[in-house]
Amino acid sequence: MGLTLATIPLAVTNLSRMQFAVTAITHFLFVTTTIGMLLTTMIFEFMYVYGRGDTEKYGRLTLFFSRIFFFSFGTGVVTGLIMEFQFGMNWSAFTRLMGDVAGVPLAIESMISFFVESTIIGLWRFTWGKLPKRAHAWLGVGMLGASLFSIVWIIAINAFMQNPYGFRLEGGRARLTSLITLLQNPQYRPEFLHVLFAILITGGFLTAGIAAWQILHKRDTSAFKIAVQIGLLIALPAAFLQPAQGDDQGAATAALQPMKFTAIEGRYETEGSPTTGAPWAMAALINEDTHTTKAVSIPNMGTY
């Protein structure tokens, strides 16, 4: 997508949108960092437990990267709690209408994240060197599984908010038909895969970057050279696949929310044709009063 700039009136609704957007973006950064770093930490621990030769360096890597994971998890929990409060404080009408639908997966995610996941994280942190190595490593797998299970339901809520699906209206309130139907939302699959690749990219490149910094300062270079390799092995395949997946999500948005997609591209009028496509605005200034756009565009690269 290009860069679209517009004058935004500072009404209560727009202030609420901006506040929620800042919180959501901040939270998402910690989500991808948390799960990405957890994945690399678990890989290092399994190499420590099941590897051959000098495996102590893998143990050092496990402990080193787990500290980053713990910090990111704690910060992510705080930003996530703020988002939950903002559902009621910023979007009370939405919560009254759709709360019975969005509340179910949100409750499931909260129980998994704040109870199951937090409990396992505490056990993993304070049983290092006390539990048998293999038992401790598989405890970490449970931690990773709980994190991914949380993602399943958070994406379900987001997909529902983008494309309401799997509900019926009764007495002026939305009622969920079934959890399975909620996961069958056409918006769900492309969103879930896009987030999954984002986790791999964030975790892999962050691991490689931190390890490269340690090598630059000549700290445990033999161990951190392996961390660079592992990080790149995780991140590079996902980085090559992510553009295609992003295009898939864009196609889903264009099909399910054409007006939203048009707004994202900064267009007021239909442009181009089905065969040639439309101009792609790399950067645009929008005048909302006259409904005109001044854009720097690439011909035929946009969506018709």
C-alpha positions as CSV (number, residue, x, y, z in Angstrom):
1,M,0.0,0.0,0.0
2,G,1.1,3.6,-0.6
3,L,1.2,6.4,1.9
4,T,-2.1,8.2,2.2
5,L,-2.4,11.5,4.1
6,A,-5.6,13.2,4.9
7,T,-6.9,15.9,7.3
8,I,-8.6,14.1,10.2
9,P,-11.1,16.2,12.3
10,L,-10.4,15.7,16.0
11,A,-13.9,14.5,16.9
12,V,-14.4,12.0,19.7
13,T,-14.8,9.1,17.2
14,N,-11.6,9.9,15.4
15,L,-9.7,10.4,18.6
16,S,-10.9,7.0,19.8
17,R,-9.8,5.5,16.5
18,M,-6.3,7.0,16.8
19,Q,-5.9,5.9,20.4
20,F,-7.0,2.3,19.6
21,A,-4.8,2.2,16.5
22,V,-1.7,3.3,18.5
23,T,-2.4,0.7,21.2
24,A,-3.1,-2.1,18.7
25,I,0.0,-1.4,16.6
26,T,2.2,-1.3,19.8
27,H,0.6,-4.5,21.1
28,F,1.1,-6.3,17.8
29,L,4.8,-5.5,17.8
30,F,5.1,-7.2,21.1
31,V,2.9,-10.2,20.0
32,T,5.1,-11.0,17.0
33,T,8.3,-10.4,19.1
34,T,7.1,-12.6,22.0
35,I,6.1,-15.6,20.0
36,G,9.0,-15.3,17.5
37,M,11.5,-15.1,20.4
38,L,9.8,-18.0,22.1
39,L,10.1,-20.1,19.0
40,T,13.9,-19.5,18.7
41,T,14.3,-20.1,22.4
42,M,12.6,-23.5,22.1
43,I,14.7,-24.4,19.1
44,F,17.9,-23.6,21.1
45,E,16.6,-25.6,24.1
46,F,15.9,-28.7,22.0
47,M,19.4,-28.4,20.5
48,Y,20.7,-28.2,24.0
49,V,18.8,-31.3,25.1
50,Y,18.9,-33.5,22.0
51,G,22.0,-32.1,20.2
52,R,25.4,-33.8,20.0
53,G,28.8,-32.6,21.0
54,D,29.2,-29.4,22.9
55,T,25.6,-28.5,23.7
56,E,26.3,-26.1,26.6
57,K,26.4,-23.2,24.1
58,Y,22.8,-23.9,23.1
59,G,21.9,-23.8,26.8
60,R,23.5,-20.3,27.0
61,L,21.6,-19.2,24.0
62,T,18.3,-20.5,25.5
63,L,18.8,-18.5,28.7
64,F,20.0,-15.4,26.8
65,F,17.0,-15.2,24.4
66,S,14.5,-16.2,27.0
67,R,15.2,-12.9,28.8
68,I,14.0,-11.0,25.7
69,F,11.0,-13.2,25.5
70,F,10.0,-12.6,29.2
71,F,10.3,-8.8,28.7
72,S,8.3,-8.8,25.5
73,F,5.6,-11.1,27.0
74,G,5.2,-8.9,30.1
75,T,4.9,-5.7,28.0
76,G,2.5,-7.4,25.6
77,V,0.2,-8.4,28.4
78,V,0.0,-4.8,29.6
79,T,-0.8,-3.4,26.1
80,G,-3.3,-6.2,25.6
81,L,-5.1,-5.3,28.8
82,I,-5.3,-1.7,27.6
83,M,-6.9,-2.8,24.4
84,E,-9.5,-4.9,26.2
85,F,-10.5,-1.9,28.3
86,Q,-10.7,0.2,25.2
87,F,-13.4,-2.1,23.7
88,G,-15.7,-0.9,26.4
89,M,-14.4,2.7,26.9
90,N,-14.0,3.6,23.2
91,W,-16.5,1.4,21.5
92,S,-19.3,0.9,24.0
93,A,-22.1,0.7,21.3
94,F,-20.1,-2.0,19.4
95,T,-19.6,-3.9,22.7
96,R,-23.3,-3.8,23.5
97,L,-24.3,-5.0,20.0
98,M,-21.5,-7.5,19.3
99,G,-20.2,-8.3,22.8
100,D,-21.8,-11.8,23.0
101,V,-19.9,-12.7,19.8
102,A,-16.5,-11.0,20.3
103,G,-16.6,-11.8,24.1
104,V,-16.5,-15.6,23.6
105,P,-13.1,-15.9,21.8
106,L,-11.8,-13.0,23.9
107,A,-12.6,-14.9,27.1
108,I,-11.0,-18.1,25.7
109,E,-7.8,-16.2,24.7
110,S,-7.7,-14.5,28.1
111,M,-8.0,-17.8,30.0
112,I,-5.3,-19.4,27.8
113,S,-2.9,-16.4,27.9
114,F,-3.3,-15.2,31.4
115,F,-3.8,-18.5,33.2
116,V,-2.4,-21.5,31.2
117,E,0.4,-19.6,29.4
118,S,1.4,-17.6,32.4
119,T,1.5,-20.6,34.6
120,I,3.7,-22.6,32.1
121,I,6.0,-19.6,31.7
122,G,6.5,-19.4,35.5
123,L,7.1,-23.1,35.7
124,W,9.6,-23.0,32.8
125,R,11.4,-20.0,34.3
126,F,11.9,-21.3,37.8
127,T,12.5,-25.0,37.0
128,W,15.6,-24.5,34.9
129,G,18.2,-26.9,36.3
130,K,15.6,-28.5,38.6
131,L,13.5,-30.5,36.2
132,P,15.0,-33.2,33.9
133,K,16.2,-31.5,30.7
134,R,13.8,-33.3,28.4
135,A,10.8,-32.5,30.6
136,H,11.8,-28.9,30.8
137,A,12.1,-28.7,27.0
138,W,8.6,-30.1,26.4
139,L,7.3,-27.7,29.0
140,G,8.4,-25.0,26.6
141,V,6.5,-26.7,23.8
142,G,3.4,-26.3,25.9
143,M,4.2,-22.6,26.3
144,L,4.6,-22.2,22.5
145,G,1.3,-24.1,21.9
146,A,-0.6,-22.0,24.3
147,S,0.7,-18.8,22.6
148,L,-0.4,-20.0,19.2
149,F,-3.8,-21.1,20.6
150,S,-4.2,-17.5,21.8
151,I,-3.4,-16.2,18.4
152,V,-6.2,-18.4,16.9
153,W,-8.9,-16.6,18.8
154,I,-7.5,-13.1,18.7
155,I,-7.4,-13.4,14.9
156,A,-10.9,-14.8,15.0
157,I,-12.1,-11.6,16.7
158,N,-10.2,-9.4,14.3
159,A,-11.6,-11.2,11.3
160,F,-15.1,-10.9,12.7
161,M,-14.6,-7.1,13.1
162,Q,-13.4,-6.8,9.5
163,N,-16.1,-9.1,8.1
164,P,-19.0,-10.0,10.6
165,Y,-19.6,-13.7,10.1
166,G,-21.2,-16.6,12.0
167,F,-23.9,-14.8,14.0
168,R,-27.6,-14.0,14.1
169,L,-29.5,-11.0,15.5
170,E,-31.9,-11.6,18.4
171,G,-33.6,-8.8,20.3
172,G,-31.2,-6.2,18.9
173,R,-28.1,-8.1,20.0
174,A,-25.8,-10.4,18.0
175,R,-25.6,-14.0,19.0
176,L,-22.8,-16.4,18.0
177,T,-24.0,-19.4,16.0
178,S,-20.9,-21.6,16.7
179,L,-17.2,-21.2,17.3
180,I,-16.4,-23.3,14.3
181,T,-18.5,-21.0,12.0
182,L,-16.5,-18.1,13.5
183,L,-13.3,-19.7,12.3
184,Q,-14.7,-20.3,8.8
185,N,-14.8,-16.6,8.2
186,P,-13.4,-15.9,4.7
187,Q,-11.3,-13.2,6.2
188,Y,-9.8,-15.5,8.8
189,R,-7.4,-17.7,6.9
190,P,-5.4,-14.9,5.1
191,E,-5.2,-12.9,8.3
192,F,-4.0,-15.9,10.3
193,L,-1.3,-16.9,7.8
194,H,-0.2,-13.3,7.4
195,V,0.3,-13.0,11.2
196,L,2.1,-16.4,11.3
197,F,4.6,-15.3,8.7
198,A,5.1,-12.0,10.6
199,I,5.9,-14.0,13.7
200,L,8.6,-16.0,11.9
201,I,10.0,-12.9,10.2
202,T,10.2,-10.9,13.4
203,G,11.6,-13.7,15.6
204,G,14.1,-14.8,13.0
205,F,15.5,-11.4,12.0
206,L,15.5,-10.2,15.6
207,T,17.4,-13.3,16.7
208,A,19.9,-12.9,13.9
209,G,20.3,-9.2,14.5
210,I,20.9,-9.5,18.2
211,A,23.3,-12.4,17.7
212,A,25.2,-10.3,15.1
213,W,25.5,-7.5,17.6
214,Q,27.0,-9.9,20.1
215,I,29.5,-11.2,17.6
216,L,30.5,-7.6,16.7
217,H,31.4,-7.1,20.4
218,K,33.1,-10.5,20.5
219,R,30.8,-12.1,23.1
220,D,30.5,-15.9,22.9
221,T,31.0,-15.7,19.2
222,S,30.8,-19.5,18.6
223,A,27.4,-19.7,20.1
224,F,26.0,-16.5,18.5
225,K,27.2,-17.5,15.0
226,I,24.8,-20.5,15.3
227,A,22.1,-18.1,16.4
228,V,22.6,-16.0,13.3
229,Q,22.2,-19.1,11.1
230,I,19.1,-20.3,12.9
231,G,17.5,-16.8,12.8
232,L,18.0,-16.5,9.1
233,L,16.8,-20.0,8.4
234,I,13.5,-19.1,10.2
235,A,13.1,-15.6,8.7
236,L,14.2,-15.8,5.1
237,P,11.7,-18.4,3.8
238,A,8.9,-16.5,5.6
239,A,10.1,-13.2,4.2
240,F,9.9,-14.6,0.6
241,L,6.4,-16.1,1.2
242,Q,4.9,-13.0,3.0
243,P,4.4,-10.8,-0.1
244,A,2.3,-13.5,-1.7
245,Q,0.4,-14.0,1.4
246,G,-0.1,-10.2,1.8
247,D,-1.5,-10.1,-1.8
248,D,-3.9,-12.9,-0.8
249,Q,-5.1,-10.9,2.2
250,G,-5.4,-7.8,0.0
251,A,-7.5,-9.7,-2.4
252,A,-9.7,-10.9,0.4
253,T,-10.1,-7.3,1.6
254,A,-11.0,-6.1,-1.9
255,A,-13.6,-8.8,-2.3
256,L,-15.2,-8.6,1.2
257,Q,-14.7,-4.8,1.9
258,P,-14.4,-3.0,-1.5
259,M,-15.1,0.4,-0.1
260,K,-12.5,0.0,2.7
261,F,-10.0,-1.2,0.1
262,T,-10.7,1.8,-2.1
263,A,-10.2,4.1,0.9
264,I,-6.9,2.4,1.6
265,E,-5.8,3.1,-1.9
266,G,-6.9,6.8,-1.7
267,R,-9.5,6.8,-4.5
268,Y,-12.9,8.4,-4.8
269,E,-13.6,7.3,-8.4
270,T,-13.3,4.1,-10.3
271,E,-10.1,4.1,-12.3
272,G,-8.5,1.8,-14.9
273,S,-10.1,-1.4,-16.2
274,P,-10.3,-5.1,-15.3
275,T,-7.6,-5.9,-17.9
276,T,-5.1,-3.1,-17.3
277,G,-5.7,-2.5,-13.6
278,A,-5.6,0.9,-11.9
279,P,-2.9,3.4,-10.9
280,W,-1.2,2.5,-7.6
281,A,-0.8,5.6,-5.4
282,M,2.6,5.3,-3.8
283,A,1.9,8.5,-1.9
284,A,-1.2,10.7,-1.9
285,L,-2.6,13.9,-0.4
286,I,-6.4,13.8,0.0
287,N,-8.8,16.7,0.2
288,E,-11.9,15.4,1.9
289,D,-13.9,18.5,1.2
290,T,-13.5,18.4,-2.6
291,H,-13.0,14.6,-2.8
292,T,-9.9,15.0,-4.8
293,T,-6.5,13.2,-4.6
294,K,-3.1,14.4,-5.6
295,A,-1.0,11.3,-5.9
296,V,2.3,10.0,-7.1
297,S,1.2,6.8,-8.9
298,I,2.5,3.9,-10.9
299,P,0.2,3.1,-13.9
300,N,-1.6,-0.3,-13.9
301,M,-0.1,-1.5,-10.7
302,G,-3.2,-0.9,-8.5
303,T,-6.4,-2.9,-8.0
304,Y,-9.4,-2.2,-10.3
